[in-house]
Amino acid sequence: MPLPARKIALALSFCLSETVLAVANDKAQVPNEEMIVLTVDKSRSQADLRTLPENGANSRVIRTFKIATGKVEGDKERQGDNKTPEGIYFTTGTIPSAQLAPQKYGPLAIPLNFPNPMDQANGKTGYGIWLHGVGDRRIEDARVTEGCVAFQNSEITTLPNWLLPQQGLVVIAKDSADVNREEDVRGALSAAQGWVDAWASRDIDKYITYYAADFSSQGKNRRQYEEYKRAVFGSYKNMSVKMANLRVVTHAKYAIALMNQYFAGDNRFKSDGRKMIYLRKDADGSWKIVREMFDNFMMRPVHFTNEDVAGLNKGASLTKPEPGSELSVTEGENRSL
């Protein structure tokens, strides 16, 4: 027996609503895959957790945090000066509350790789620079630490799985307006890509022009490094150089380009891992490599959904900490708060 027209209309409306809801839910659950960077603005006592797209454009803020930094203004120069360093750093894992003094450092700490290669090249000293918790009252005073970056206890716990160990980027600047300026990103990215192309084409004369006059690597100065590379280039009949997941982050002081490297020489040598080049802008506006690093760590994007972003803004963690992300710490290793 045919259904009345009104019941048919209601049934169609219900089915349509269910379909729209299902599509909306599916869309909400589609995971984003992005590299992540935390930009710390010392002058505003603010940190922004942001996406880091491959071309540097269309970065979006996921969450903004209120923070506190060093008791003394300025860029850290030496151990014990109570200044927060300014530069581009990687997180190295997490230290759980059981290995901390919670009343001072909150529920966890995330160490940074200070001093990094550029800090070391500039003779900076110190250690134990962390992201860590601090009571909400103390954070109202924007300058309370001995060099660390402090967050409210309720918020620091949300960060570890957004800033993955060894690849979580933290950019600390006096003014975040100096971070990833469009012109700087364009110039540093062009230099990085030109360097890769020259390497892949085995054009040693062009390749070496991307290195600064004061470049050094593993005890080799620029001239010695050129001689070494000429020998390497000439030792292979076939050489393959490929890069993926290239990202550039720029700072008022320098820039870093990081990428996954896939190198093969004939059938006798293969090297896959992460390449990191630190670049500095010369007086003529060109970007030159001053330090070059390689390790066997492969970068990977953070996977998250819109619900994860909403949860972050409510104080929820993305996921459980990844195995191996926690560090041990011995007494006296950190003197920052």
Buried (B, 14 or more C-beta within 10 A) or exposed (E): EEEEEEEEEEEEEEEEEEEEEEEEEEEEEEEBEBBBBBBBBBEBBBBBBBBBEBEBEEBEEBBBBBBBBBBEEBBBBEEEBBBBBBBBBBBBBBBBBEBBEEEBBBBBBBBBBBBBBBBEBEEBEBEBBBBBBBBEEBBEEBBBBBBBBBBBBEBBBBBBBBBBBBBBBBBBBBEBEBBBBEEBBBBBBEBBBBBBBBBBEBEBEBBBEBBBEEBBBEEBEBEEBBEEBBEBBEEBEEBEBEBEBBBBBBBBBBBBBBBBBBBBBEEEEEEEBBBBBBBBBEEEEBBBBBBBBBEEBBBEBBEBBEEBBEBBEEEEBBEEBEEEBBBEBEEEEBEBB
